[in-house]
Amino acid sequence: MTISPAEERICVGAIAGSFGVRGEVRLKSYCANPEDIETYSPLTTEDGSQSFPVVLTRVVKNGFAAHLGGVETKEEADALRGVLLFAPRDRLPALPDDEFYYSDLIGLEVLDTGGTLLGRVKDVQNHGAGDLLELQPPGQSATVLLPFTRAHVPTVDLDAGRIIADPPEGLL
């Protein structure tokens, strides 16, 4: 299935399992303002095969309790544990010049300040201390984590499909 830019979807959350016995789910939001996930409803699964209207019911530990359209029982909610939820990109807000959706960064070439290819962005991670670009260096199976800070990544050029990086000494 090919997705055109107009149909591009961004992962905005995940289902962490059931909440209670009436078909509610525990919902993790990946949005900058977590409660905004409801405004991007309906949300779809990664392959687009299922669509769910979302109604947040209350704040719970590490997320929200929510009703998803079509999910009526605890068993149905449990079966959705781990499912990522996506919103069409055109429903999401435009970002300032120095902010990016993770999906925009994945796959970009990373060059050093001298123009040497360092690799491609395989993933973007955040373990609580800031974003990290997971780079796949050419010809290597191991990946490298590059801090995604202005000091180490001075330029992101989405139009050209590349990132200019000044990695910390000894990283590569």
N, CA, C and O atoms as a DFTB+ gen file, in Angstrom:
688 C
 N C O
     1  1       0.853      -1.182       0.000
     2  2       0.000       0.000       0.000
     3  2       0.895       1.240       0.000
     4  3       1.708       1.411       0.908
     5  1       0.758       2.090      -0.988
     6  2       1.516       3.329      -1.066
     7  2       0.676       4.459      -0.493
     8  3      -0.498       4.613      -0.833
     9  1       1.286       5.239       0.372
    10  2       0.572       6.357       1.004
    11  2       1.110       7.645       0.417
    12  3       2.308       7.919       0.487
    13  1       0.225       8.432      -0.159
    14  2       0.636       9.722      -0.714
    15  2       0.849      10.700       0.429
    16  3       0.335      10.490       1.528
    17  1       1.617      11.788       0.177
    18  2       1.828      12.776       1.244
    19  2       0.530      13.299       1.834
    20  3       0.461      13.587       3.028
    21  1      -0.506      13.425       0.998
    22  2      -1.784      13.936       1.496
    23  2      -2.429      12.950       2.474
    24  3      -3.205      13.352       3.340
    25  1      -2.102      11.637       2.334
    26  2      -2.679      10.616       3.198
    27  2      -1.727      10.200       4.316
    28  3      -2.051       9.310       5.102
    29  1      -0.559      10.832       4.396
    30  2       0.439      10.432       5.377
    31  2      -0.128      10.506       6.783
    32  3      -0.869      11.424       7.137
    33  1       0.249       9.503       7.574
    34  2      -0.241       9.438       8.942
    35  2       0.928       9.500       9.912
    36  3       2.036       9.061       9.604
    37  1       0.660      10.055      11.094
    38  2       1.650      10.198      12.150
    39  2       1.152       9.420      13.368
    40  3      -0.024       9.499      13.723
    41  1       2.054       8.665      14.006
    42  2       1.696       7.922      15.214
    43  2       1.493       8.923      16.358
    44  3       2.398       9.687      16.694
    45  1       0.301       8.907      16.946
    46  2      -0.015       9.851      18.014
    47  2      -0.260       9.177      19.362
    48  3      -0.439       9.851      20.376
    49  1      -0.268       7.837      19.368
    50  2      -0.502       7.161      20.629
    51  2      -0.482       5.661      20.488
    52  3      -0.253       5.121      19.406
    53  1      -0.730       4.985      21.617
    54  2      -0.760       3.524      21.647
    55  2      -1.757       3.066      22.696
    56  3      -2.001       3.749      23.690
    57  1      -2.323       1.898      22.454
    58  2      -3.245       1.301      23.406
    59  2      -2.431       0.423      24.351
    60  3      -1.717      -0.481      23.917
    61  1      -2.546       0.700      25.644
    62  2      -1.760      -0.024      26.636
    63  2      -2.539      -1.170      27.273
    64  3      -2.028      -1.831      28.177
    65  1      -3.760      -1.417      26.819
    66  2      -4.574      -2.508      27.354
    67  2      -5.939      -2.010      27.769
    68  3      -6.327      -0.879      27.475
    69  1      -6.657      -2.873      28.454
    70  2      -8.011      -2.507      28.882
    71  2      -7.953      -1.694      30.167
    72  3      -6.957      -1.705      30.892
    73  1      -9.052      -0.986      30.429
    74  2      -9.202      -0.245      31.674
    75  2     -10.613      -0.523      32.163
    76  3     -11.584      -0.053      31.570
    77  1     -10.726      -1.276      33.233
    78  2     -12.043      -1.635      33.740
    79  2     -12.657      -2.773      32.939
    80  3     -11.967      -3.471      32.195
    81  1     -13.965      -2.949      33.101
    82  2     -14.656      -4.085      32.480
    83  2     -15.675      -3.674      31.422
    84  3     -16.393      -4.526      30.897
    85  1     -15.751      -2.390      31.101
    86  2     -16.775      -1.917      30.163
    87  2     -16.221      -1.548      28.788
    88  3     -16.847      -0.781      28.056
    89  1     -15.056      -2.086      28.431
    90  2     -14.521      -1.849      27.097
    91  2     -13.651      -0.618      26.963
    92  3     -13.211      -0.295      25.859
    93  1     -13.390       0.081      28.062
    94  2     -12.480       1.220      27.982
    95  2     -11.054       0.705      27.802
    96  3     -10.721      -0.412      28.199
    97  1     -10.230       1.541      27.199
    98  2      -8.814       1.203      27.038
    99  2      -7.966       2.194      27.812
   100  3      -8.383       3.315      28.103
   101  1      -6.760       1.742      28.136
   102  2      -5.741       2.632      28.690
   103  2      -4.983       3.141      27.469
   104  3      -4.440       2.350      26.698
   105  1      -4.945       4.461      27.292
   106  2      -4.386       5.073      26.091
   107  2      -3.182       5.931      26.449
   108  3      -3.263       6.818      27.298
   109  1      -2.056       5.649      25.782
   110  2      -0.857       6.484      25.929
   111  2      -0.870       7.490      24.791
   112  3      -1.061       7.115      23.634
   113  1      -0.671       8.751      25.104
   114  2      -0.634       9.799      24.087
   115  2       0.808      10.220      23.838
   116  3       1.567      10.451      24.780
   117  1       1.183      10.318      22.558
   118  2       2.515      10.787      22.182
   119  2       2.480      12.249      21.730
   120  3       3.452      12.743      21.158
   121  1       1.379      12.934      21.980
   122  2       1.217      14.318      21.556
   123  2       1.899      15.270      22.550
   124  3       2.005      14.964      23.738
   125  1       2.358      16.423      22.054
   126  2       2.992      17.426      22.918
   127  2       2.034      17.840      24.033
   128  3       2.451      17.989      25.181
   129  1       0.773      18.023      23.711
   130  2      -0.286      18.242      24.697
   131  2      -1.087      16.940      24.705
   132  3      -1.926      16.731      23.829
   133  1      -0.839      16.060      25.682
   134  2      -1.402      14.712      25.632
   135  2      -2.904      14.633      25.360
   136  3      -3.353      13.737      24.645
   137  1      -3.680      15.552      25.916
   138  2      -5.126      15.491      25.720
   139  2      -5.550      15.807      24.283
   140  3      -6.692      15.540      23.909
   141  1      -4.656      16.368      23.480
   142  2      -4.980      16.678      22.078
   143  2      -5.255      15.437      21.251
   144  3      -5.832      15.542      20.169
   145  1      -4.859      14.264      21.728
   146  2      -5.068      13.038      20.955
   147  2      -6.540      12.870      20.583
   148  3      -6.858      12.360      19.509
   149  1      -7.432      13.297      21.465
   150  2      -8.867      13.176      21.202
   151  2      -9.290      14.037      20.006
   152  3     -10.184      13.651      19.253
   153  1      -8.653      15.195      19.828
   154  2      -9.059      16.106      18.750
   155  2      -8.669      15.588      17.369
   156  3      -9.191      16.068      16.363
   157  1      -7.743      14.598      17.304
   158  2      -7.321      14.044      16.016
   159  2      -8.163      12.841      15.612
   160  3      -7.904      12.215      14.583
   161  1      -9.159      12.520      16.412
   162  2     -10.041      11.384      16.184
   163  2     -10.849      11.575      14.898
   164  3     -11.189      12.707      14.555
   165  1     -11.163      10.495      14.182
   166  2     -10.878       9.098      14.475
   167  2      -9.422       8.751      14.158
   168  3      -8.808       9.317      13.253
   169  1      -8.891       7.799      14.936
   170  2      -7.523       7.332      14.753
   171  2      -7.546       5.956      14.106
   172  3      -8.502       5.198      14.272
   173  1      -6.484       5.636      13.366
   174  2      -6.435       4.353      12.670
   175  2      -5.262       3.521      13.159
   176  3      -4.326       4.028      13.777
   177  1      -5.337       2.227      12.866
   178  2      -4.210       1.343      13.113
   179  2      -3.141       1.629      12.067
   180  3      -3.391       2.335      11.090
   181  1      -1.948       1.079      12.276
   182  2      -0.822       1.358      11.375
   183  2      -1.132       0.992       9.934
   184  3      -0.766       1.729       9.019
   185  1      -1.795      -0.126       9.718
   186  2      -2.104      -0.546       8.347
   187  2      -3.379       0.091       7.806
   188  3      -3.741      -0.118       6.649
   189  1      -4.057       0.868       8.647
   190  2      -5.267       1.569       8.214
   191  2      -6.504       0.688       8.161
   192  3      -7.556       1.130       7.699
   193  1      -6.396      -0.554       8.626
   194  2      -7.520      -1.486       8.515
   195  2      -8.634      -1.217       9.528
   196  3      -9.779      -1.611       9.308
   197  1      -8.304      -0.550      10.636
   198  2      -9.314      -0.233      11.643
   199  2      -9.259       1.255      11.964
   200  3      -8.194       1.872      11.963
   201  1     -10.437       1.814      12.238
   202  2     -10.546       3.226      12.592
   203  2     -11.383       3.323      13.860
   204  3     -12.399       2.644      14.007
   205  1     -10.931       4.190      14.781
   206  2     -11.611       4.309      16.067
   207  2     -11.896       5.767      16.414
   208  3     -10.960       6.555      16.542
   209  1     -13.167       6.144      16.568
   210  2     -13.448       7.424      17.202
   211  2     -12.966       7.318      18.657
   212  3     -13.155       6.280      19.291
   213  1     -12.348       8.374      19.187
   214  2     -11.763       8.347      20.526
   215  2     -12.442       9.384      21.408
   216  3     -12.597      10.544      21.027
   217  1     -12.848       8.935      22.610
   218  2     -13.392       9.840      23.615
   219  2     -12.629       9.569      24.908
   220  3     -12.724       8.481      25.478
   221  1     -11.873      10.564      25.366
   222  2     -11.157      10.430      26.631
   223  2     -12.165      10.540      27.776
   224  3     -13.027      11.418      27.769
   225  1     -12.049       9.640      28.761
   226  2     -13.000       9.666      29.869
   227  2     -12.384      10.204      31.153
   228  3     -13.071      10.846      31.948
   229  1     -11.087       9.948      31.366
   230  2     -10.417      10.471      32.552
   231  2      -8.916      10.226      32.441
   232  3      -8.448       9.408      31.649
   233  1      -8.183      10.969      33.267
   234  2      -6.734      10.800      33.348
   235  2      -6.457       9.629      34.274
   236  3      -7.044       9.529      35.352
   237  1      -5.557       8.739      33.852
   238  2      -5.108       7.629      34.689
   239  2      -3.585       7.632      34.684
   240  3      -2.965       8.384      33.931
   241  1      -2.987       6.801      35.515
   242  2      -1.535       6.747      35.576
   243  2      -0.966       6.417      34.191
   244  3      -1.381       5.451      33.551
   245  1      -0.010       7.236      33.742
   246  2       0.665       7.056      32.451
   247  2      -0.246       7.166      31.241
   248  3       0.027       6.549      30.212
   249  1      -1.319       7.935      31.338
   250  2      -2.161       8.113      30.155
   251  2      -3.590       8.480      30.480
   252  3      -3.870       9.223      31.421
   253  1      -4.487       7.939      29.675
   254  2      -5.910       8.231      29.791
   255  2      -6.706       6.941      29.728
   256  3      -6.269       5.952      29.140
   257  1      -7.877       6.964      30.339
   258  2      -8.885       5.947      30.060
   259  2      -9.700       6.534      28.917
   260  3      -9.999       7.728      28.909
   261  1     -10.059       5.691      27.950
   262  2     -10.777       6.200      26.782
   263  2     -11.730       5.150      26.231
   264  3     -11.506       3.945      26.355
   265  1     -12.805       5.648      25.616
   266  2     -13.703       4.791      24.848
   267  2     -13.258       4.870      23.395
   268  3     -13.067       5.961      22.857
   269  1     -13.095       3.721      22.765
   270  2     -12.841       3.661      21.331
   271  2     -14.101       3.130      20.672
   272  3     -14.659       2.123      21.110
   273  1     -14.550       3.803      19.622
   274  2     -15.742       3.354      18.914
   275  2     -15.598       1.913      18.451
   276  3     -14.592       1.545      17.845
   277  1     -16.622       1.088      18.743
   278  2     -16.613      -0.304      18.320
   279  2     -16.001      -1.251      19.329
   280  3     -16.074      -2.466      19.150
   281  1     -15.399      -0.728      20.389
   282  2     -14.814      -1.570      21.428
   283  2     -15.769      -1.545      22.620
   284  3     -15.930      -0.522      23.286
   285  1     -16.403      -2.703      22.874
   286  2     -17.465      -2.748      23.884
   287  2     -17.117      -3.577      25.111
   288  3     -17.712      -3.383      26.171
   289  1     -16.147      -4.513      24.986
   290  2     -15.878      -5.411      26.107
   291  2     -14.418      -5.327      26.541
   292  3     -13.555      -4.851      25.804
   293  1     -14.169      -5.804      27.761
   294  2     -12.804      -5.869      28.270
   295  2     -11.944      -6.739      27.363
   296  3     -10.780      -6.414      27.128
   297  1     -12.488      -7.827      26.855
   298  2     -11.738      -8.735      25.989
   299  2     -11.344      -8.055      24.674
   300  3     -10.227      -8.238      24.189
   301  1     -12.254      -7.276      24.104
   302  2     -11.935      -6.534      22.873
   303  2     -10.848      -5.500      23.141
   304  3      -9.948      -5.308      22.323
   305  1     -10.936      -4.831      24.298
   306  2      -9.926      -3.834      24.670
   307  2      -8.577      -4.509      24.894
   308  3      -7.551      -4.001      24.440
   309  1      -8.564      -5.647      25.588
   310  2      -7.313      -6.386      25.829
   311  2      -6.672      -6.827      24.518
   312  3      -5.446      -6.821      24.400
   313  1      -7.470      -7.204      23.545
   314  2      -6.950      -7.676      22.260
   315  2      -6.227      -6.566      21.499
   316  3      -5.451      -6.849      20.587
   317  1      -6.471      -5.314      21.862
   318  2      -5.840      -4.183      21.175
   319  2      -4.559      -3.716      21.865
   320  3      -3.931      -2.759      21.413
   321  1      -4.167      -4.376      22.947
   322  2      -2.952      -3.984      23.678
   323  2      -1.767      -3.921      22.715
   324  3      -1.518      -4.853      21.951
   325  1      -1.035      -2.791      22.768
   326  2       0.154      -2.625      21.937
   327  2      -0.109      -2.033      20.565
   328  3       0.838      -1.739      19.836
   329  1      -1.355      -1.852      20.196
   330  2      -1.688      -1.289      18.886
   331  2      -1.341       0.198      18.868
   332  3      -1.741       0.953      19.755
   333  1      -0.594       0.604      17.847
   334  2      -0.258       2.021      17.657
   335  2      -1.411       2.708      16.943
   336  3      -2.061       2.111      16.084
   337  1      -1.664       3.958      17.298
   338  2      -2.755       4.724      16.707
   339  2      -2.199       5.907      15.917
   340  3      -1.287       6.603      16.366
   341  1      -2.767       6.116      14.734
   342  2      -2.268       7.116      13.801
   343  2      -3.363       8.114      13.430
   344  3      -4.545       7.779      13.364
   345  1      -2.926       9.355      13.189
   346  2      -3.817      10.421      12.729
   347  2      -3.287      10.933      11.395
   348  3      -2.077      10.947      11.171
   349  1      -4.187      11.354      10.510
   350  2      -3.711      11.948       9.257
   351  2      -2.891      13.198       9.550
   352  3      -3.259      14.009      10.401
   353  1      -1.794      13.342       8.848
   354  2      -0.890      14.466       9.061
   355  2      -1.608      15.810       8.920
   356  3      -1.302      16.756       9.646
   357  1      -2.554      15.896       7.996
   358  2      -3.216      17.185       7.767
   359  2      -4.130      17.598       8.927
   360  3      -4.594      18.738       8.954
   361  1      -4.401      16.700       9.887
   362  2      -5.167      17.067      11.085
   363  2      -4.269      17.575      12.197
   364  3      -4.753      18.155      13.169
   365  1      -2.964      17.365      12.065
   366  2      -2.024      17.770      13.109
   367  2      -1.581      19.211      12.900
   368  3      -1.612      19.717      11.778
   369  1      -1.170      19.871      13.974
   370  2      -0.743      21.270      13.837
   371  2       0.584      21.389      13.091
   372  3       1.418      20.485      13.131
   373  1       0.762      22.517      12.413
   374  2       2.061      22.815      11.794
   375  2       3.057      23.056      12.924
   376  3       2.699      23.577      13.980
   377  1       4.297      22.674      12.694
   378  2       5.322      22.824      13.730
   379  2       6.185      24.046      13.457
   380  3       6.332      24.463      12.308
   381  1       6.761      24.627      14.522
   382  2       7.734      25.707      14.318
   383  2       8.940      25.179      13.531
   384  3       9.131      23.969      13.408
   385  1       9.743      26.096      13.007
   386  2      10.881      25.725      12.165
   387  2      11.875      24.790      12.834
   388  3      12.537      24.015      12.143
   389  1      12.002      24.836      14.141
   390  2      13.014      24.019      14.818
   391  2      12.434      22.769      15.476
   392  3      13.086      22.168      16.331
   393  1      11.223      22.367      15.095
   394  2      10.613      21.150      15.610
   395  2      10.220      20.254      14.445
   396  3       9.895      20.731      13.358
   397  1      10.256      18.920      14.692
   398  2      10.017      17.967      13.626
   399  2       9.214      16.793      14.152
   400  3       9.340      16.417      15.317
   401  1       8.388      16.215      13.291
   402  2       7.769      14.944      13.614
   403  2       8.832      13.874      13.410
   404  3       9.586      13.929      12.438
   405  1       8.901      12.901      14.316
   406  2       9.895      11.837      14.216
   407  2       9.857      11.191      12.831
   408  3      10.901      10.892      12.252
   409  1       8.660      10.980      12.310
   410  2       8.537      10.303      11.015
   411  2       9.210      11.086       9.893
   412  3       9.603      10.499       8.885
   413  1       9.351      12.403      10.051
   414  2      10.034      13.209       9.028
   415  2      11.540      12.970       9.042
   416  3      12.209      13.171       8.028
   417  1      12.074      12.547      10.175
   418  2      13.519      12.378      10.323
   419  2      13.993      10.985       9.907
   420  3      15.114      10.827       9.424
   421  1      13.145       9.988      10.092
   422  2      13.527       8.609       9.784
   423  2      13.789       8.476       8.283
   424  3      12.965       8.853       7.450
   425  1      14.964       7.926       7.970
   426  2      15.355       7.716       6.583
   427  2      16.242       8.801       6.006
   428  3      16.806       8.626       4.926
   429  1      16.379       9.938       6.717
   430  2      17.216      11.013       6.195
   431  2      18.691      10.639       6.249
   432  3      19.134       9.957       7.173
   433  1      19.447      11.091       5.250
   434  2      20.899      10.943       5.267
   435  2      21.471      11.872       6.327
   436  3      20.966      12.976       6.530
   437  1      22.528      11.422       7.003
   438  2      23.223      12.249       7.986
   439  2      24.654      12.421       7.498
   440  3      25.385      11.449       7.307
   441  1      25.040      13.686       7.299
   442  2      26.385      14.026       6.842
   443  2      27.095      14.796       7.947
   444  3      26.458      15.504       8.728
   445  1      28.421      14.656       8.008
   446  2      29.151      15.489       8.957
   447  2      29.347      16.867       8.348
   448  3      28.947      17.103       7.208
   449  1      29.953      17.774       9.091
   450  2      30.098      19.157       8.638
   451  2      31.039      19.284       7.451
   452  3      31.110      20.346       6.834
   453  1      31.764      18.221       7.121
   454  2      32.637      18.206       5.937
   455  2      31.994      17.528       4.748
   456  3      32.601      17.444       3.681
   457  1      30.754      17.035       4.915
   458  2      30.038      16.406       3.809
   459  2      30.192      14.900       3.722
   460  3      29.700      14.291       2.772
   461  1      30.868      14.276       4.694
   462  2      31.042      12.823       4.694
   463  2      29.778      12.155       5.233
   464  3      29.238      12.564       6.261
   465  1      29.311      11.118       4.523
   466  2      28.118      10.397       4.946
   467  2      28.393       9.635       6.242
   468  3      29.307       8.813       6.306
   469  1      27.596       9.916       7.274
   470  2      27.714       9.212       8.552
   471  2      26.725       8.054       8.641
   472  3      26.938       7.100       9.390
   473  1      25.645       8.144       7.875
   474  2      24.632       7.100       7.888
   475  2      23.257       7.674       7.603
   476  3      23.112       8.788       7.100
   477  1      22.249       6.875       7.944
   478  2      20.851       7.279       7.801
   479  2      20.160       7.149       9.153
   480  3      20.542       6.325       9.983
   481  1      19.145       7.971       9.359
   482  2      18.381       7.894      10.602
   483  2      17.482       6.657      10.519
   484  3      16.607       6.563       9.658
   485  1      17.716       5.724      11.422
   486  2      16.925       4.498      11.479
   487  2      15.702       4.686      12.370
   488  3      14.630       4.144      12.100
   489  1      15.883       5.474      13.453
   490  2      14.806       5.680      14.409
   491  2      15.118       6.924      15.235
   492  3      16.244       7.421      15.218
   493  1      14.131       7.416      15.948
   494  2      14.318       8.513      16.897
   495  2      13.834       7.980      18.239
   496  3      12.733       7.440      18.345
   497  1      14.662       8.137      19.254
   498  2      14.326       7.618      20.575
   499  2      14.370       8.739      21.605
   500  3      15.062       9.743      21.438
   501  1      13.619       8.538      22.659
   502  2      13.672       9.460      23.786
   503  2      13.441       8.644      25.043
   504  3      12.355       8.107      25.261
   505  1      14.472       8.559      25.866
   506  2      14.387       7.795      27.105
   507  2      14.259       8.714      28.321
   508  3      14.526       8.311      29.452
   509  1      13.845       9.957      28.062
   510  2      13.600      10.896      29.146
   511  2      14.604      12.022      29.264
   512  3      14.312      13.038      29.894
   513  1      15.776      11.871      28.676
   514  2      16.816      12.908      28.805
   515  2      17.002      13.692      27.513
   516  3      17.962      14.453      27.390
   517  1      16.112      13.521      26.559
   518  2      16.212      14.228      25.285
   519  2      16.181      13.256      24.119
   520  3      16.370      12.051      24.288
   521  1      15.942      13.794      22.947
   522  2      15.844      12.964      21.751
   523  2      17.215      12.490      21.290
   524  3      18.216      13.196      21.415
   525  1      17.230      11.270      20.750
   526  2      18.435      10.666      20.195
   527  2      18.102      10.160      18.797
   528  3      17.075       9.514      18.589
   529  1      18.977      10.457      17.844
   530  2      18.827       9.908      16.504
   531  2      19.594       8.590      16.459
   532  3      20.786       8.558      16.765
   533  1      18.930       7.518      16.086
   534  2      19.606       6.236      15.922
   535  2      20.086       6.166      14.482
   536  3      19.289       6.067      13.549
   537  1      21.407       6.218      14.316
   538  2      22.003       6.217      12.979
   539  2      22.456       4.821      12.598
   540  3      22.977       4.068      13.421
   541  1      22.245       4.492      11.325
   542  2      22.759       3.257      10.746
   543  2      23.917       3.655       9.846
   544  3      23.700       4.087       8.714
   545  1      25.177       3.511      10.345
   546  2      26.323       3.860       9.513
   547  2      26.399       2.943       8.291
   548  3      25.991       1.784       8.369
   549  1      26.916       3.444       7.162
   550  2      26.996       2.617       5.959
   551  2      27.888       1.393       6.178
   552  3      28.991       1.499       6.715
   553  1      27.387       0.234       5.752
   554  2      28.169      -0.992       5.823
   555  2      28.320      -1.583       7.214
   556  3      29.119      -2.500       7.401
   557  1      27.578      -1.086       8.194
   558  2      27.684      -1.606       9.558
   559  2      26.321      -2.109      10.027
   560  3      25.281      -1.570       9.648
   561  1      26.348      -3.140      10.849
   562  2      25.083      -3.636      11.390
   563  2      24.721      -2.937      12.697
   564  3      23.542      -2.793      13.020
   565  1      25.731      -2.504      13.446
   566  2      25.479      -1.804      14.710
   567  2      25.033      -0.368      14.429
   568  3      25.453       0.246      13.448
   569  1      24.179       0.152      15.304
   570  2      23.730       1.536      15.169
   571  2      24.419       2.397      16.217
   572  3      25.022       1.894      17.165
   573  1      24.314       3.715      16.021
   574  2      24.922       4.692      16.916
   575  2      23.848       5.690      17.315
   576  3      23.027       6.076      16.484
   577  1      23.840       6.115      18.578
   578  2      22.876       7.110      19.049
   579  2      23.531       8.482      19.087
   580  3      24.517       8.691      19.794
   581  1      22.979       9.410      18.325
   582  2      23.474      10.781      18.228
   583  2      22.509      11.696      18.975
   584  3      21.321      11.718      18.653
   585  1      22.991      12.457      19.971
   586  2      22.101      13.395      20.662
   587  2      21.504      14.397      19.658
   588  3      22.225      15.022      18.881
   589  1      20.185      14.528      19.694
   590  2      19.494      15.436      18.775
   591  2      19.372      16.802      19.440
   592  3      18.297      17.220      19.873
   593  1      20.523      17.486      19.505
   594  2      20.589      18.831      20.078
   595  2      21.116      19.769      18.997
   596  3      21.703      19.325      18.010
   597  1      20.905      21.046      19.187
   598  2      21.400      22.022      18.207
   599  2      22.923      21.961      18.087
   600  3      23.466      22.180      17.004
   601  1      23.619      21.665      19.195
   602  2      25.084      21.588      19.173
   603  2      25.576      20.437      18.289
   604  3      26.588      20.569      17.602
   605  1      24.864      19.316      18.307
   606  2      25.304      18.146      17.553
   607  2      24.584      17.966      16.225
   608  3      25.057      17.236      15.353
   609  1      23.452      18.622      16.069
   610  2      22.686      18.559      14.823
   611  2      22.277      19.993      14.464
   612  3      21.141      20.403      14.705
   613  1      23.227      20.754      13.879
   614  2      22.924      22.160      13.601
   615  2      21.939      22.380      12.450
   616  3      21.289      23.424      12.387
   617  1      21.821      21.398      11.531
   618  2      20.973      21.607      10.361
   619  2      20.134      20.378      10.051
   620  3      20.651      19.265       9.949
   621  1      18.838      20.596       9.903
   622  2      17.923      19.573       9.394
   623  2      17.272      20.192       8.172
   624  3      16.550      21.184       8.279
   625  1      17.528      19.605       7.011
   626  2      16.980      20.105       5.748
   627  2      16.043      19.049       5.182
   628  3      16.466      18.169       4.433
   629  1      14.763      19.142       5.546
   630  2      13.792      18.150       5.102
   631  2      13.638      18.163       3.590
   632  3      13.480      17.107       2.977
   633  1      13.681      19.343       2.980
   634  2      13.523      19.429       1.528
   635  2      14.634      18.692       0.791
   636  3      14.385      18.050      -0.229
   637  1      15.854      18.780       1.301
   638  2      16.993      18.101       0.673
   639  2      17.132      16.662       1.173
   640  3      17.918      15.892       0.620
   641  1      16.379      16.289       2.213
   642  2      16.439      14.937       2.743
   643  2      17.724      14.627       3.480
   644  3      18.229      13.506       3.417
   645  1      18.257      15.624       4.183
   646  2      19.514      15.379       4.887
   647  2      19.605      16.166       6.191
   648  3      18.907      17.152       6.428
   649  1      20.510      15.660       7.011
   650  2      20.832      16.271       8.295
   651  2      22.330      16.507       8.312
   652  3      23.102      15.633       7.917
   653  1      22.744      17.674       8.763
   654  2      24.173      17.952       8.965
   655  2      24.432      17.813      10.462
   656  3      23.765      18.445      11.281
   657  1      25.412      16.976      10.808
   658  2      25.695      16.687      12.212
   659  2      27.139      16.973      12.551
   660  3      28.030      16.862      11.708
   661  1      27.353      17.341      13.789
   662  2      28.692      17.524      14.354
   663  2      28.728      16.640      15.605
   664  3      28.583      17.128      16.726
   665  1      28.927      15.319      15.393
   666  2      28.822      14.387      16.528
   667  2      29.894      14.628      17.581
   668  3      30.970      15.150      17.287
   669  1      29.577      14.233      18.828
   670  2      30.587      14.350      19.883
   671  2      31.834      13.533      19.514
   672  3      31.739      12.479      18.885
   673  1      32.974      14.031      19.910
   674  2      34.223      13.345      19.601
   675  2      34.210      11.926      20.149
   676  3      33.831      11.696      21.298
   677  1      34.628      10.975      19.316
   678  2      34.689       9.578      19.704
   679  2      33.410       8.809      19.491
   680  3      33.387       7.599      19.717
   681  1      32.331       9.467      19.060
   682  2      31.063       8.761      18.873
   683  2      31.126       7.807      17.688
   684  3      30.632       6.682      17.764
   685  1      31.726       8.248      16.611
   686  2      31.750       7.414      15.400
   687  2      33.154       6.900      15.123
   688  3      33.367       6.182      14.147
